[in-house]
Amino acid sequence: MSGTHTVVVGDRGRIVVPADVRERAGLVEGTPLVLLETPDGLVFLTRKQLRARVRDELSGLDLVSELLADRRRVAEQEDER
């Protein structure tokens, strides 16, 4: 099993995923894939893989506290006017 595969963009932008990769990834006809454009290049992910990636990137962040702090700053600025 190799993690690198060469594929060719065909007519109308179609890309053929090699059969062994489809089998290992559990991809069947009609499986939706997300094309993620990153600074390092293009990445194809299943929705489940994308969800896991986003959760990993957001883990440890306290988004609610950040939002509340931002709202407080804006309110303070408005009060100063």
Biopython code that builds the backbone (N, CA, C, O; Angstrom):
import numpy as np
from Bio.PDB.StructureBuilder import StructureBuilder

atoms = [
    (1, "MET", "N", (0.849, -1.180, 0.000)),
    (1, "MET", "CA", (0.000, 0.000, 0.000)),
    (1, "MET", "C", (0.891, 1.239, 0.000)),
    (1, "MET", "O", (1.763, 1.387, 0.856)),
    (2, "SER", "N", (0.668, 2.113, -0.954)),
    (2, "SER", "CA", (1.411, 3.357, -1.046)),
    (2, "SER", "C", (0.467, 4.514, -0.793)),
    (2, "SER", "O", (-0.694, 4.462, -1.200)),
    (3, "GLY", "N", (0.941, 5.558, -0.128)),
    (3, "GLY", "CA", (0.106, 6.720, 0.134)),
    (3, "GLY", "C", (0.110, 7.734, -0.987)),
    (3, "GLY", "O", (-0.563, 8.761, -0.891)),
    (4, "THR", "N", (0.849, 7.471, -2.047)),
    (4, "THR", "CA", (0.931, 8.393, -3.163)),
    (4, "THR", "C", (0.463, 7.716, -4.431)),
    (4, "THR", "O", (0.917, 6.621, -4.761)),
    (5, "HIS", "N", (-0.440, 8.361, -5.140)),
    (5, "HIS", "CA", (-0.973, 7.813, -6.378)),
    (5, "HIS", "C", (-1.026, 8.922, -7.418)),
    (5, "HIS", "O", (-1.373, 10.061, -7.104)),
    (6, "THR", "N", (-0.692, 8.596, -8.618)),
    (6, "THR", "CA", (-0.786, 9.556, -9.702)),
    (6, "THR", "C", (-2.119, 9.349, -10.402)),
    (6, "THR", "O", (-2.447, 8.244, -10.832)),
    (7, "VAL", "N", (-2.876, 10.426, -10.509)),
    (7, "VAL", "CA", (-4.144, 10.380, -11.227)),
    (7, "VAL", "C", (-4.111, 11.475, -12.288)),
    (7, "VAL", "O", (-3.328, 12.421, -12.204)),
    (8, "VAL", "N", (-4.965, 11.328, -13.271)),
    (8, "VAL", "CA", (-5.014, 12.282, -14.368)),
    (8, "VAL", "C", (-6.405, 12.897, -14.429)),
    (8, "VAL", "O", (-7.409, 12.197, -14.297)),
    (9, "VAL", "N", (-6.456, 14.203, -14.630)),
    (9, "VAL", "CA", (-7.735, 14.869, -14.809)),
    (9, "VAL", "C", (-8.188, 14.605, -16.241)),
    (9, "VAL", "O", (-7.495, 14.937, -17.203)),
    (10, "GLY", "N", (-9.352, 14.006, -16.356)),
    (10, "GLY", "CA", (-9.875, 13.655, -17.671)),
    (10, "GLY", "C", (-10.846, 14.695, -18.192)),
    (10, "GLY", "O", (-10.888, 15.833, -17.726)),
    (11, "ASP", "N", (-11.635, 14.264, -19.184)),
    (11, "ASP", "CA", (-12.602, 15.183, -19.783)),
    (11, "ASP", "C", (-13.595, 15.631, -18.715)),
    (11, "ASP", "O", (-13.965, 14.860, -17.829)),
    (12, "ARG", "N", (-14.007, 16.854, -18.811)),
    (12, "ARG", "CA", (-14.938, 17.488, -17.879)),
    (12, "ARG", "C", (-14.433, 17.466, -16.439)),
    (12, "ARG", "O", (-15.238, 17.517, -15.508)),
    (13, "GLY", "N", (-13.111, 17.391, -16.236)),
    (13, "GLY", "CA", (-12.521, 17.481, -14.905)),
    (13, "GLY", "C", (-12.634, 16.222, -14.071)),
    (13, "GLY", "O", (-12.447, 16.278, -12.856)),
    (14, "ARG", "N", (-12.927, 15.117, -14.669)),
    (14, "ARG", "CA", (-13.094, 13.874, -13.914)),
    (14, "ARG", "C", (-11.750, 13.295, -13.491)),
    (14, "ARG", "O", (-10.774, 13.314, -14.240)),
    (15, "ILE", "N", (-11.736, 12.782, -12.267)),
    (15, "ILE", "CA", (-10.545, 12.131, -11.719)),
    (15, "ILE", "C", (-10.939, 10.717, -11.324)),
    (15, "ILE", "O", (-11.945, 10.513, -10.644)),
    (16, "VAL", "N", (-10.152, 9.749, -11.746)),
    (16, "VAL", "CA", (-10.421, 8.361, -11.398)),
    (16, "VAL", "C", (-9.573, 7.986, -10.186)),
    (16, "VAL", "O", (-8.346, 8.085, -10.218)),
    (17, "VAL", "N", (-10.240, 7.557, -9.123)),
    (17, "VAL", "CA", (-9.550, 7.097, -7.921)),
    (17, "VAL", "C", (-9.233, 5.615, -8.131)),
    (17, "VAL", "O", (-10.136, 4.837, -8.438)),
    (18, "PRO", "N", (-7.970, 5.210, -7.972)),
    (18, "PRO", "CA", (-7.612, 3.814, -8.191)),
    (18, "PRO", "C", (-8.473, 2.859, -7.354)),
    (18, "PRO", "O", (-8.834, 3.161, -6.216)),
    (19, "ALA", "N", (-8.786, 1.715, -7.938)),
    (19, "ALA", "CA", (-9.689, 0.754, -7.311)),
    (19, "ALA", "C", (-9.235, 0.331, -5.923)),
    (19, "ALA", "O", (-10.055, 0.229, -5.011)),
    (20, "ASP", "N", (-7.931, 0.082, -5.746)),
    (20, "ASP", "CA", (-7.464, -0.358, -4.425)),
    (20, "ASP", "C", (-7.648, 0.722, -3.375)),
    (20, "ASP", "O", (-7.915, 0.416, -2.213)),
    (21, "VAL", "N", (-7.508, 1.984, -3.768)),
    (21, "VAL", "CA", (-7.718, 3.100, -2.843)),
    (21, "VAL", "C", (-9.201, 3.204, -2.494)),
    (21, "VAL", "O", (-9.561, 3.375, -1.329)),
    (22, "ARG", "N", (-10.064, 3.098, -3.516)),
    (22, "ARG", "CA", (-11.509, 3.141, -3.271)),
    (22, "ARG", "C", (-11.921, 2.038, -2.303)),
    (22, "ARG", "O", (-12.726, 2.259, -1.399)),
    (23, "GLU", "N", (-11.369, 0.866, -2.499)),
    (23, "GLU", "CA", (-11.720, -0.270, -1.650)),
    (23, "GLU", "C", (-11.293, -0.029, -0.203)),
    (23, "GLU", "O", (-12.089, -0.225, 0.715)),
    (24, "ARG", "N", (-10.054, 0.390, 0.007)),
    (24, "ARG", "CA", (-9.558, 0.645, 1.360)),
    (24, "ARG", "C", (-10.331, 1.767, 2.044)),
    (24, "ARG", "O", (-10.578, 1.710, 3.249)),
    (25, "ALA", "N", (-10.715, 2.787, 1.275)),
    (25, "ALA", "CA", (-11.409, 3.943, 1.844)),
    (25, "ALA", "C", (-12.918, 3.718, 1.951)),
    (25, "ALA", "O", (-13.630, 4.536, 2.533)),
    (26, "GLY", "N", (-13.398, 2.622, 1.396)),
    (26, "GLY", "CA", (-14.830, 2.351, 1.441)),
    (26, "GLY", "C", (-15.636, 3.260, 0.535)),
    (26, "GLY", "O", (-16.802, 3.547, 0.808)),
    (27, "LEU", "N", (-15.014, 3.715, -0.545)),
    (27, "LEU", "CA", (-15.711, 4.603, -1.484)),
    (27, "LEU", "C", (-16.483, 3.783, -2.498)),
    (27, "LEU", "O", (-15.948, 2.856, -3.106)),
    (28, "VAL", "N", (-17.735, 4.131, -2.672)),
    (28, "VAL", "CA", (-18.566, 3.491, -3.692)),
    (28, "VAL", "C", (-19.133, 4.589, -4.584)),
    (28, "VAL", "O", (-19.044, 5.773, -4.260)),
    (29, "GLU", "N", (-19.704, 4.194, -5.688)),
    (29, "GLU", "CA", (-20.284, 5.172, -6.607)),
    (29, "GLU", "C", (-21.272, 6.049, -5.857)),
    (29, "GLU", "O", (-22.157, 5.553, -5.159)),
    (30, "GLY", "N", (-21.114, 7.343, -6.007)),
    (30, "GLY", "CA", (-22.008, 8.293, -5.356)),
    (30, "GLY", "C", (-21.510, 8.806, -4.011)),
    (30, "GLY", "O", (-22.142, 9.678, -3.413)),
    (31, "THR", "N", (-20.381, 8.277, -3.523)),
    (31, "THR", "CA", (-19.835, 8.767, -2.256)),
    (31, "THR", "C", (-19.402, 10.223, -2.439)),
    (31, "THR", "O", (-18.571, 10.513, -3.299)),
    (32, "PRO", "N", (-19.955, 11.143, -1.637)),
    (32, "PRO", "CA", (-19.530, 12.540, -1.770)),
    (32, "PRO", "C", (-18.138, 12.735, -1.174)),
    (32, "PRO", "O", (-17.840, 12.245, -0.085)),
    (33, "LEU", "N", (-17.305, 13.448, -1.896)),
    (33, "LEU", "CA", (-15.978, 13.824, -1.409)),
    (33, "LEU", "C", (-15.898, 15.341, -1.367)),
    (33, "LEU", "O", (-16.521, 16.033, -2.174)),
    (34, "VAL", "N", (-15.126, 15.846, -0.419)),
    (34, "VAL", "CA", (-14.906, 17.279, -0.280)),
    (34, "VAL", "C", (-13.508, 17.581, -0.797)),
    (34, "VAL", "O", (-12.540, 16.947, -0.378)),
    (35, "LEU", "N", (-13.396, 18.538, -1.699)),
    (35, "LEU", "CA", (-12.095, 18.973, -2.195)),
    (35, "LEU", "C", (-11.682, 20.173, -1.358)),
    (35, "LEU", "O", (-12.290, 21.241, -1.433)),
    (36, "LEU", "N", (-10.638, 19.979, -0.562)),
    (36, "LEU", "CA", (-10.141, 21.019, 0.330)),
    (36, "LEU", "C", (-8.905, 21.637, -0.303)),
    (36, "LEU", "O", (-7.920, 20.952, -0.581)),
    (37, "GLU", "N", (-8.975, 22.941, -0.525)),
    (37, "GLU", "CA", (-7.842, 23.665, -1.098)),
    (37, "GLU", "C", (-7.054, 24.270, 0.056)),
    (37, "GLU", "O", (-7.544, 25.164, 0.746)),
    (38, "THR", "N", (-5.833, 23.783, 0.267)),
    (38, "THR", "CA", (-5.002, 24.249, 1.378)),
    (38, "THR", "C", (-3.786, 24.978, 0.826)),
    (38, "THR", "O", (-3.502, 24.886, -0.368)),
    (39, "PRO", "N", (-3.070, 25.694, 1.666)),
    (39, "PRO", "CA", (-1.843, 26.340, 1.202)),
    (39, "PRO", "C", (-0.820, 25.333, 0.665)),
    (39, "PRO", "O", (0.023, 25.674, -0.165)),
    (40, "ASP", "N", (-0.907, 24.092, 1.148)),
    (40, "ASP", "CA", (0.035, 23.057, 0.720)),
    (40, "ASP", "C", (-0.429, 22.284, -0.506)),
    (40, "ASP", "O", (0.341, 21.512, -1.076)),
    (41, "GLY", "N", (-1.665, 22.478, -0.916)),
    (41, "GLY", "CA", (-2.166, 21.762, -2.088)),
    (41, "GLY", "C", (-3.599, 21.319, -1.907)),
    (41, "GLY", "O", (-4.295, 21.788, -1.007)),
    (42, "LEU", "N", (-4.040, 20.410, -2.767)),
    (42, "LEU", "CA", (-5.412, 19.931, -2.762)),
    (42, "LEU", "C", (-5.507, 18.625, -1.980)),
    (42, "LEU", "O", (-4.616, 17.777, -2.043)),
    (43, "VAL", "N", (-6.613, 18.482, -1.238)),
    (43, "VAL", "CA", (-6.833, 17.282, -0.445)),
    (43, "VAL", "C", (-8.280, 16.842, -0.647)),
    (43, "VAL", "O", (-9.202, 17.647, -0.510)),
    (44, "PHE", "N", (-8.478, 15.571, -0.972)),
    (44, "PHE", "CA", (-9.822, 15.011, -1.051)),
    (44, "PHE", "C", (-10.120, 14.306, 0.260)),
    (44, "PHE", "O", (-9.310, 13.515, 0.744)),
    (45, "LEU", "N", (-11.288, 14.593, 0.838)),
    (45, "LEU", "CA", (-11.699, 13.991, 2.096)),
    (45, "LEU", "C", (-13.151, 13.544, 2.013)),
    (45, "LEU", "O", (-13.954, 14.141, 1.297)),
    (46, "THR", "N", (-13.477, 12.495, 2.745)),
    (46, "THR", "CA", (-14.887, 12.176, 2.920)),
    (46, "THR", "C", (-15.439, 13.176, 3.928)),
    (46, "THR", "O", (-14.671, 13.855, 4.611)),
    (47, "ARG", "N", (-16.735, 13.270, 4.026)),
    (47, "ARG", "CA", (-17.331, 14.199, 4.998)),
    (47, "ARG", "C", (-16.917, 13.825, 6.420)),
    (47, "ARG", "O", (-16.657, 14.698, 7.248)),
    (48, "LYS", "N", (-16.859, 12.527, 6.696)),
    (48, "LYS", "CA", (-16.462, 12.060, 8.022)),
    (48, "LYS", "C", (-15.023, 12.489, 8.327)),
    (48, "LYS", "O", (-14.727, 12.925, 9.439)),
    (49, "GLN", "N", (-14.130, 12.363, 7.339)),
    (49, "GLN", "CA", (-12.737, 12.761, 7.521)),
    (49, "GLN", "C", (-12.629, 14.273, 7.738)),
    (49, "GLN", "O", (-11.848, 14.732, 8.572)),
    (50, "LEU", "N", (-13.417, 15.041, 6.983)),
    (50, "LEU", "CA", (-13.399, 16.496, 7.134)),
    (50, "LEU", "C", (-13.895, 16.899, 8.511)),
    (50, "LEU", "O", (-13.302, 17.759, 9.162)),
    (51, "ARG", "N", (-14.974, 16.283, 8.956)),
    (51, "ARG", "CA", (-15.520, 16.571, 10.281)),
    (51, "ARG", "C", (-14.463, 16.304, 11.365)),
    (51, "ARG", "O", (-14.286, 17.112, 12.276)),
    (52, "ALA", "N", (-13.771, 15.176, 11.260)),
    (52, "ALA", "CA", (-12.722, 14.832, 12.227)),
    (52, "ALA", "C", (-11.582, 15.839, 12.170)),
    (52, "ALA", "O", (-11.040, 16.224, 13.207)),
    (53, "ARG", "N", (-11.217, 16.265, 10.972)),
    (53, "ARG", "CA", (-10.123, 17.237, 10.811)),
    (53, "ARG", "C", (-10.481, 18.574, 11.456)),
    (53, "ARG", "O", (-9.656, 19.177, 12.142)),
    (54, "VAL", "N", (-11.711, 19.033, 11.235)),
    (54, "VAL", "CA", (-12.149, 20.302, 11.818)),
    (54, "VAL", "C", (-12.189, 20.199, 13.343)),
    (54, "VAL", "O", (-11.757, 21.113, 14.045)),
    (55, "ARG", "N", (-12.708, 19.084, 13.847)),
    (55, "ARG", "CA", (-12.750, 18.898, 15.303)),
    (55, "ARG", "C", (-11.348, 18.918, 15.898)),
    (55, "ARG", "O", (-11.126, 19.516, 16.951)),
    (56, "ASP", "N", (-10.404, 18.265, 15.229)),
    (56, "ASP", "CA", (-9.017, 18.264, 15.706)),
    (56, "ASP", "C", (-8.439, 19.679, 15.733)),
    (56, "ASP", "O", (-7.758, 20.065, 16.684)),
    (57, "GLU", "N", (-8.719, 20.441, 14.683)),
    (57, "GLU", "CA", (-8.168, 21.801, 14.598)),
    (57, "GLU", "C", (-8.801, 22.730, 15.638)),
    (57, "GLU", "O", (-8.164, 23.683, 16.087)),
    (58, "LEU", "N", (-10.049, 22.457, 16.018)),
    (58, "LEU", "CA", (-10.738, 23.310, 16.985)),
    (58, "LEU", "C", (-10.587, 22.836, 18.427)),
    (58, "LEU", "O", (-10.949, 23.557, 19.356)),
    (59, "SER", "N", (-10.060, 21.639, 18.619)),
    (59, "SER", "CA", (-9.948, 21.118, 19.985)),
    (59, "SER", "C", (-9.036, 22.013, 20.808)),
    (59, "SER", "O", (-8.009, 22.494, 20.327)),
    (60, "GLY", "N", (-9.423, 22.224, 22.037)),
    (60, "GLY", "CA", (-8.630, 23.065, 22.924)),
    (60, "GLY", "C", (-8.963, 24.536, 22.836)),
    (60, "GLY", "O", (-8.512, 25.325, 23.666)),
    (61, "LEU", "N", (-9.746, 24.917, 21.842)),
    (61, "LEU", "CA", (-10.138, 26.323, 21.726)),
    (61, "LEU", "C", (-11.420, 26.550, 22.515)),
    (61, "LEU", "O", (-12.302, 25.692, 22.542)),
    (62, "ASP", "N", (-11.517, 27.704, 23.152)),
    (62, "ASP", "CA", (-12.724, 28.076, 23.871)),
    (62, "ASP", "C", (-13.416, 29.175, 23.063)),
    (62, "ASP", "O", (-13.291, 30.360, 23.370)),
    (63, "LEU", "N", (-14.140, 28.765, 22.038)),
    (63, "LEU", "CA", (-14.737, 29.714, 21.113)),
    (63, "LEU", "C", (-15.803, 30.581, 21.777)),
    (63, "LEU", "O", (-15.957, 31.750, 21.423)),
    (64, "VAL", "N", (-16.531, 30.025, 22.729)),
    (64, "VAL", "CA", (-17.568, 30.799, 23.405)),
    (64, "VAL", "C", (-16.944, 31.940, 24.199)),
    (64, "VAL", "O", (-17.426, 33.072, 24.141)),
    (65, "SER", "N", (-15.879, 31.654, 24.939)),
    (65, "SER", "CA", (-15.211, 32.711, 25.710)),
    (65, "SER", "C", (-14.629, 33.777, 24.792)),
    (65, "SER", "O", (-14.693, 34.969, 25.095)),
    (66, "GLU", "N", (-14.057, 33.344, 23.662)),
    (66, "GLU", "CA", (-13.507, 34.313, 22.708)),
    (66, "GLU", "C", (-14.604, 35.208, 22.153)),
    (66, "GLU", "O", (-14.412, 36.417, 22.017)),
    (67, "LEU", "N", (-15.754, 34.623, 21.831)),
    (67, "LEU", "CA", (-16.872, 35.399, 21.299)),
    (67, "LEU", "C", (-17.384, 36.381, 22.348)),
    (67, "LEU", "O", (-17.634, 37.546, 22.038)),
    (68, "LEU", "N", (-17.540, 35.918, 23.585)),
    (68, "LEU", "CA", (-18.013, 36.800, 24.650)),
    (68, "LEU", "C", (-17.040, 37.949, 24.894)),
    (68, "LEU", "O", (-17.466, 39.090, 25.071)),
    (69, "ALA", "N", (-15.756, 37.667, 24.904)),
    (69, "ALA", "CA", (-14.758, 38.718, 25.103)),
    (69, "ALA", "C", (-14.817, 39.731, 23.968)),
    (69, "ALA", "O", (-14.703, 40.934, 24.202)),
    (70, "ASP", "N", (-14.991, 39.259, 22.761)),
    (70, "ASP", "CA", (-15.090, 40.148, 21.603)),
    (70, "ASP", "C", (-16.335, 41.032, 21.715)),
    (70, "ASP", "O", (-16.277, 42.233, 21.454)),
    (71, "ARG", "N", (-17.443, 40.433, 22.100)),
    (71, "ARG", "CA", (-18.691, 41.210, 22.258)),
    (71, "ARG", "C", (-18.533, 42.263, 23.348)),
    (71, "ARG", "O", (-19.026, 43.381, 23.205)),
    (72, "ARG", "N", (-17.846, 41.913, 24.443)),
    (72, "ARG", "CA", (-17.624, 42.883, 25.523)),
    (72, "ARG", "C", (-16.777, 44.055, 25.042)),
    (72, "ARG", "O", (-17.058, 45.206, 25.373)),
    (73, "ARG", "N", (-15.731, 43.758, 24.252)),
    (73, "ARG", "CA", (-14.882, 44.827, 23.705)),
    (73, "ARG", "C", (-15.695, 45.763, 22.813)),
    (73, "ARG", "O", (-15.558, 46.984, 22.893)),
    (74, "VAL", "N", (-16.530, 45.190, 21.976)),
    (74, "VAL", "CA", (-17.361, 46.011, 21.083)),
    (74, "VAL", "C", (-18.325, 46.862, 21.901)),
    (74, "VAL", "O", (-18.504, 48.044, 21.610)),
    (75, "ALA", "N", (-18.949, 46.274, 22.924)),
    (75, "ALA", "CA", (-19.880, 47.029, 23.769)),
    (75, "ALA", "C", (-19.166, 48.165, 24.480)),
    (75, "ALA", "O", (-19.706, 49.267, 24.575)),
    (76, "GLU", "N", (-17.966, 47.918, 24.979)),
    (76, "GLU", "CA", (-17.188, 48.965, 25.650)),
    (76, "GLU", "C", (-16.857, 50.111, 24.695)),
    (76, "GLU", "O", (-16.929, 51.285, 25.060)),
    (77, "GLN", "N", (-16.494, 49.749, 23.472)),
    (77, "GLN", "CA", (-16.172, 50.773, 22.461)),
    (77, "GLN", "C", (-17.417, 51.608, 22.148)),
    (77, "GLN", "O", (-17.332, 52.825, 21.985)),
    (78, "GLU", "N", (-18.567, 50.946, 22.067)),
    (78, "GLU", "CA", (-19.791, 51.678, 21.780)),
    (78, "GLU", "C", (-20.172, 52.599, 22.942)),
    (78, "GLU", "O", (-20.677, 53.701, 22.727)),
    (79, "ASP", "N", (-19.926, 52.137, 24.184)),
    (79, "ASP", "CA", (-20.226, 52.950, 25.366)),
    (79, "ASP", "C", (-19.344, 54.183, 25.430)),
    (79, "ASP", "O", (-19.769, 55.222, 25.935)),
    (80, "GLU", "N", (-18.116, 54.083, 24.922)),
    (80, "GLU", "CA", (-17.178, 55.196, 24.947)),
    (80, "GLU", "C", (-17.566, 56.294, 23.949)),
    (80, "GLU", "O", (-17.120, 57.435, 24.078)),
    (81, "ARG", "N", (-18.365, 55.963, 22.990)),
    (81, "ARG", "CA", (-18.738, 56.956, 21.954)),
    (81, "ARG", "C", (-19.745, 57.907, 22.455)),
    (81, "ARG", "O", (-20.168, 58.801, 21.722)),
]
sb = StructureBuilder()
sb.init_structure("model")
sb.init_model(0)
sb.init_chain("A")
sb.init_seg("    ")
for serial, (resi, resn, name, xyz) in enumerate(atoms, 1):
    if name == "N":
        sb.init_residue(resn, " ", resi, " ")
    sb.init_atom(name, np.array(xyz, "f"), 0.0, 1.0, " ", f" {name:<3s}", serial, name[0])
structure = sb.get_structure()
